[in-house]
Amino acid sequence: MAETFRHETGRLVLRDWRGETDWREFFRVTNTPAVMQWLGGVMDAAGMAAQRARVENCRSRTGFCFWVVERKADAALLGFCGLKRADAPGSTVADQVEIGWRLGEEYWGQGYAREAAEAALDLAFARFGAERVVAITVEGNAASWGLMRRLGMTRRPDLDYPDPRYAAPCRDAIVHLIDRTTWESQP
């Protein structure tokens, strides 16, 4: 896939995938027990192929996807962050714009996820016309829902749902949401 999307922040580049090399590095960095703890566990080859197909198909269908997050200082691929249409089976927020991120554990705690997510939310509202954006995780993933709240998203228990693709504790999805007005009114 040729790179046509590129967005820079202070320390990061969010960009389209450049093919096999990016995907190999992404899975090397993120397909680990720590990173995948709340995402259904480490993926096998079929799971990785399915993940890649979902991201690439999303990009071709909607114009956005979970983009590569690359550090400007050294071009290290940190993981991904971006937007998609919510599509989990039984989801209460199906077809809503969803933000998501996944970074390698060596990049946790350095503000990269927040920087990338803020850029993705800006893009969701300013470039892609979203009126609201949801984020989905599970109760045990405090780091993820903590970031959602720091981004100004609100927990919406009325939108929670069980995701039949996973067993507990990854089954029970919790939803956070932010609308355009709330995002634009933040300092």
ZIQUIBEL-V620036 format. One line per field, one symbol per residue. ss: DSSP state (H for helix, E for strand, - for the rest). A space follows every 10 residues. Layout:
# ZIQUIBEL-V620036
ss->???
This chain:
# ZIQUIBEL-V620036
ss->-----EEE-- -EEEE----H HHHHHHHHHH --HHHH---- ----HHHHHH HHHHHHHHHH HH---EEEEE E-----EEEE EEEEE----- ------EEEE EEE-HHH--- -HHHHHHHHH HHHHHH---- -EEEEEEE-- -HHHHHHHHH ---EE-HHH- EE-------- -EEEEEEEEH HHHHH--
